[in-house]
Amino acid sequence: MLPINSQDSTHSIEMPNIRDEEDPVNKKYSSLLSLIIQSRLLRRIRIEDSRKLIHSIKVGFALVLVSLLYFLQPLFQQVGDNAMWAIMTVVVVFEFTAGATLSKGINRGVGTIIGGGLGCVAALIAQKIGGISRAITISTSVFVFGALASYSRLVPSIKRKFDYGAMIFILTFNLVAVSCPRGEEIIKIAGDRLSTIGIGFAICVFTSVFIFPIWAGDELHRSLVSKFDNIALSIEVCLKEYFKPLDLKTETHASAGISSYKSMLHTRPADEMMTNFAKWEPWHGKFGFSYPWDKYLRLGELLRELAACVLSLEGCMHSHRQSPPSLKLAIKEPCEAMGKLLSFSLRELSDDIFNMHQCLPWGLIAAKLRLMRLELISAISVSNLRTPENGNGTTDDALPIASFAFILMQMVDKVEALAKEVEELGDLAGSLIH
């Protein structure tokens, strides 16, 4: 076991040692770690499948509720054929998470009200003008409002939150303005349709928020935690495979273990969308209205940079230019110790975020990371990389292993930056770390 000590502290952190792969205790630990990771993945899959089933049942229940507008005669006499707008609203608005449902429903409601209101005004003005000027008035209003709304959908800040509302505005405005019934019927038709849309939205909100809610904030939180775990696993597998003898390498198993990080490289759009949905949600659990969700985007960006470093490590592993086994053996111990500490640190940060409190003092882990980096720098010095096969030991043969070690040292900086962001997240949220 490796104690992690700071120079001015008596605390210590026990970590599993990976320096000796032949150690039976270490093999037992590795098997146990693999079992824990597999159990976590299986549990995550079961939870995901159960959420999908719950969502499907909730959609069916919402459709049954809204269908009562047709089946119950007193309700049908009130809404008539406009009940189809309530059904359309449930089908279109109901999303997997409560935040997505609220975002889409509010956008649809606001877009319908504004578009319908302006459409009514344009239709009434056209009715009063009459003649050929009526068609010119409606065409001009459709062109102006359609162009303005379409342009607004291209503005990034509007597109992120109100793109669907702008689209509904264009649709509603054109339907109301162009259909142009008699003036006294416009307000009545718009009011009836808006009321049925409101009924559909109310059913969506009730079913999504109050019946086994699936929160976008929880989804984003769990997704962030899983990214830490995936990178930690990839680092461990990559180091283990890199220093394996050629005759013991298993390409299929290695690729399956290392590739867990690859899905993270293109997650920025999904993270931004989930963050936006989380901001629409009401207070739930420890996530309040002012929870710093934007910090999750920053953490996701740093994790993608770390995943890119793992991609570079994998490139070194598969490169046709490899250092001689003697050189790998000379640097194997500090590299594996560094990789193990990086994985340990990432899992600690993952636990901090998941449990919403600090499990271990980060200062001690950071001190150990810096010490391991100094050991790695010393190990790749010119004097330590000289071998009988390469007397100079500084260029061709040493370059691949030096590149591998340099990437590991870069990852130390990324992990330290991640730790600072997690600490800032705790300070802002008032629940993490403290």
Protein Blocks (a to p, Z undefined) as FASTA:
>chain_A
ZZdddfkbcbdcddddfkbmklmklmmmmmmmmmmmmmmmmmmmmmmmmmmmmmmmmmmm
mmmmmmmmmmpmklmmmnmmmlmmmmmmmmmmmcfblklmmmmmmmmmmmmmmmmmmmmm
mmmmmmmngpjllmmmmmmmmmmmmmmmmmmmmpmklmmmmmmmmmmmmmmmmmmmmnop
afklmmmmmmmmmmmmmmmmmmmmmmmmmnopadfklmmmmmmmmmmmmmmmmmmmmmmm
mmpcfklpcfklmmmmmmmmmmmmmmmmmmmmmmmmmmmpccehjbcfklcfklmmmmmm
mmmmmmmmmmmmmmmmmpmbdcdfklmmmmmmmmmmmmmmmmmmmmmmmmmmmnopafbd
fklmmmmmmmmmmmmmmmmpmklmgcfklmnopmmmmmmmmmmmmmmmmmmmmmmmmmmm
mmmmmmmnomgoZZ
